[in-house]
Amino acid sequence: MKFEGGNKMDIVKIKKFTDRLFENVQPIWEKNHNHPFVQELGKGQLDEEKFIHYMKQDYVYLIDYAKLFAVGVLKAQDLHTMGKFAQILDETLNVEMELHRQFAAEFGISREELEATKPTPVNLAYTRYMLNVAQNGSLAEVVACLLPCAWDYWEIGKLLRKQYGNQIETNRYGKWIETYDSETFGEGAKWLIRLMDELAEGKPERELAILEEHFQMTSKYEYLFWEMNYYKQEWPI
Ligand SMILES: Cc1ncc(CN)c(N)n1
């Protein structure tokens, strides 16, 4: 933690580790927020085939992502933290992935077909990066890896609601915005942010830099994920 504001009369603002993460990641997150996939989805103008590509890839992404919360349970040091990881794991499988199952049903895609989706190179690289840290890293490293996924989607949900909320009723992807702007999703993101700060507390700069490296890396993978779906990238061979 760092204290800002020198004057004795100033109210001292404590700078949290996640404030630093948030400030430094802005150039990447701005690219995510302005990505044509995100903006066209917000306006309800995204090409259906691009959305289907995303939904199928994201479904198998979430199967691996959910496992990180199971690793969180395993590495947690107290019952409260174990319970929160278990809760977010359950919400991922039964709330977030239910959104995908509902969209798939609307587009005539079966649950089996969703689940059988073969991950693209970007999808595989992203999940393998996180699962490797889950195997070999500390709990703080795992949280640093999985945080952009929760936090930036919450930011995107809030942003799209602000930008295009007046058209949400007629937007065919409106449910997507509602899910990521929801109380449930926001609470999960906020809890992970607080946990990141707790776990970073008292760590030397050398270790904080490693956590920030994971956070930046998975934020970049978020960008590649939008890009991959917008251009419907598959294996070239
Ligand atoms: C790729 C990706 N990143 C984040 C989220 C939000 N859990 C998601 N569904 N998919």
The ligand as an SDF file (V2000), in Angstrom:
LIG
                    3D

 10 10  0  0  0  0  0  0  0  0999 V2000
  -13.1970  -14.8840  -22.6450 C   0  0  0  0  0  0  0  0  0  0  0  0
  -14.0640  -14.5000  -21.4950 C   0  0  0  0  0  0  0  0  0  0  0  0
  -13.6030  -13.6210  -20.5830 N   0  0  0  0  0  0  0  0  0  0  0  0
  -14.4190  -13.2990  -19.5080 C   0  0  0  0  0  0  0  0  0  0  0  0
  -15.6630  -13.8270  -19.3300 C   0  0  0  0  0  0  0  0  0  0  0  0
  -16.5100  -13.4690  -18.1790 C   0  0  0  0  0  0  0  0  0  0  0  0
  -16.5510  -14.5290  -17.2340 N   0  0  0  0  0  0  0  0  0  0  0  0
  -16.0880  -14.7100  -20.3130 C   0  0  0  0  0  0  0  0  0  0  0  0
  -17.3140  -15.2730  -20.2680 N   0  0  0  0  0  0  0  0  0  0  0  0
  -15.3080  -15.0370  -21.4070 N   0  0  0  0  0  0  0  0  0  0  0  0
  1  2  1  0
  2  3  1  0
  2 10  2  0
  3  4  2  0
  4  5  1  0
  5  6  1  0
  5  8  2  0
  6  7  1  0
  8  9  1  0
  8 10  1  0
M  END
$$$$
